[in-house]
């Protein structure tokens, strides 16, 4: 019984993902390099979208700490750039 429900939910989720693929691609094109990708979020409850850190990226607090570090003059902030993922409902 649980397995059947999980399979149905998974199938429904895949259908939703396919249905909104065009919207996600459009939002990604509009935002450009500001986000790594746009995906449908499954954990979002209270807001229409959430900006989250990528799987291997720094947290917002770690990014803040790294930007506050003293760097030699002429050193760019490329290492401090964080890839973010926009999750939409």
Sine and cosine of phi, psi and omega as CSV:
sin_phi,cos_phi,sin_psi,cos_psi,sin_omega,cos_omega
0.00,0.00,-0.75,0.67,0.01,-1.00
-0.91,0.42,-0.61,0.79,-0.01,-1.00
-0.91,0.42,-0.65,0.76,0.00,-1.00
-0.91,0.42,-0.65,0.76,0.02,-1.00
-0.91,0.42,-0.68,0.74,0.00,-1.00
-0.90,0.44,-0.64,0.77,0.02,-1.00
-0.91,0.41,-0.66,0.75,0.02,-1.00
-0.90,0.43,-0.67,0.74,0.03,-1.00
-0.90,0.43,-0.65,0.76,0.01,-1.00
-0.90,0.43,-0.67,0.74,0.01,-1.00
-0.90,0.43,-0.69,0.73,0.03,-1.00
-0.89,0.46,-0.65,0.76,0.01,-1.00
-0.89,0.45,-0.67,0.74,0.02,-1.00
-0.90,0.43,-0.62,0.78,0.04,-1.00
-0.90,0.43,-0.68,0.73,0.04,-1.00
-0.89,0.45,-0.66,0.75,0.01,-1.00
-0.88,0.48,-0.70,0.72,0.02,-1.00
-0.92,0.40,-0.61,0.79,-0.03,-1.00
-0.91,0.42,-0.63,0.78,-0.07,-1.00
-0.98,-0.17,0.20,0.98,-0.01,-1.00
-0.87,0.49,-0.65,0.76,0.01,-1.00
-0.89,0.45,-0.67,0.74,0.04,-1.00
-0.89,0.46,-0.70,0.71,0.01,-1.00
-0.88,0.47,-0.66,0.75,0.01,-1.00
-0.91,0.41,-0.65,0.76,0.02,-1.00
-0.89,0.45,-0.72,0.70,0.02,-1.00
-0.89,0.46,-0.64,0.77,0.04,-1.00
-0.89,0.45,-0.67,0.74,0.03,-1.00
-0.89,0.46,-0.63,0.77,0.00,-1.00
-0.93,0.38,-0.70,0.72,-0.04,-1.00
-0.98,0.20,-0.39,0.92,0.07,-1.00
0.89,0.45,-0.79,-0.61,-0.07,-1.00
-0.99,0.16,-0.03,1.00,-0.02,-1.00
-0.95,0.31,-0.38,0.93,0.08,-1.00
-0.75,-0.66,0.50,-0.87,0.03,-1.00
-0.97,0.26,-0.70,0.72,0.02,-1.00
-0.35,-0.94,0.26,-0.97,0.05,-1.00
-0.85,-0.52,0.81,-0.59,-0.05,-1.00
-0.73,-0.68,0.28,-0.96,0.14,-0.99
-0.99,0.16,0.78,-0.63,-0.01,-1.00
-1.00,-0.06,0.65,-0.76,0.01,-1.00
-0.98,-0.22,-0.18,0.98,-0.05,-1.00
-0.97,-0.23,-0.07,1.00,-0.08,-1.00
-0.97,0.25,0.75,-0.66,-0.03,-1.00
-0.84,-0.54,-0.73,0.69,-0.18,-0.98
-0.98,-0.18,-0.18,0.98,-0.06,-1.00
-0.69,-0.72,0.37,-0.93,-0.04,-1.00
-0.96,0.28,-0.39,0.92,0.04,-1.00
-0.41,-0.91,0.32,-0.95,-0.01,-1.00
-0.62,-0.78,0.69,-0.73,0.08,-1.00
-0.99,-0.15,0.90,-0.43,-0.07,-1.00
-0.86,-0.50,0.34,-0.94,0.05,-1.00
-0.97,0.23,0.58,-0.82,0.04,-1.00
-0.88,0.48,0.20,-0.98,-0.09,-1.00
-0.84,0.54,-0.64,0.77,-0.04,-1.00
-0.93,-0.36,0.28,0.96,-0.04,-1.00
-1.00,0.03,0.12,-0.99,0.05,-1.00
-0.98,0.20,0.46,-0.89,0.12,-0.99
-0.96,0.27,0.23,-0.97,0.00,-1.00
-0.88,0.48,-0.61,0.79,0.00,-1.00
-0.92,0.39,-0.67,0.74,0.01,-1.00
-0.91,0.42,-0.62,0.78,0.05,-1.00
-0.87,0.49,-0.69,0.72,0.02,-1.00
-0.88,0.48,-0.68,0.73,0.01,-1.00
-0.90,0.44,-0.70,0.71,-0.03,-1.00
-0.92,0.40,-0.59,0.81,0.04,-1.00
-0.94,0.35,-0.44,0.90,-0.01,-1.00
-0.99,0.15,-0.23,0.97,-0.02,-1.00
-0.92,0.39,0.53,-0.85,0.03,-1.00
-0.97,0.24,0.77,-0.64,0.02,-1.00
-0.83,-0.56,0.46,-0.89,0.07,-1.00
-0.89,0.46,0.44,-0.90,0.00,-1.00
-0.88,0.47,0.69,-0.72,0.03,-1.00
1.00,-0.03,-0.12,0.99,0.03,-1.00
-0.98,0.19,0.76,-0.65,-0.03,-1.00
-0.99,0.11,0.18,-0.98,0.01,-1.00
-0.99,-0.12,0.36,0.93,-0.03,-1.00
-0.86,0.51,-0.60,0.80,0.01,-1.00
-0.93,0.36,-0.38,0.93,-0.02,-1.00
-1.00,0.05,-0.13,0.99,-0.01,-1.00
-0.94,0.33,0.69,-0.73,-0.09,-1.00
-0.89,-0.46,0.70,-0.71,0.07,-1.00
-1.00,0.10,0.79,-0.61,-0.02,-1.00
-0.91,-0.42,0.44,-0.90,0.02,-1.00
-0.87,-0.49,0.77,-0.63,0.05,-1.00
-1.00,-0.10,0.89,-0.46,0.02,-1.00
-0.97,-0.24,0.84,-0.55,-0.01,-1.00
-0.92,-0.39,0.40,-0.92,0.01,-1.00
-0.98,0.20,0.00,0.00,0.00,0.00
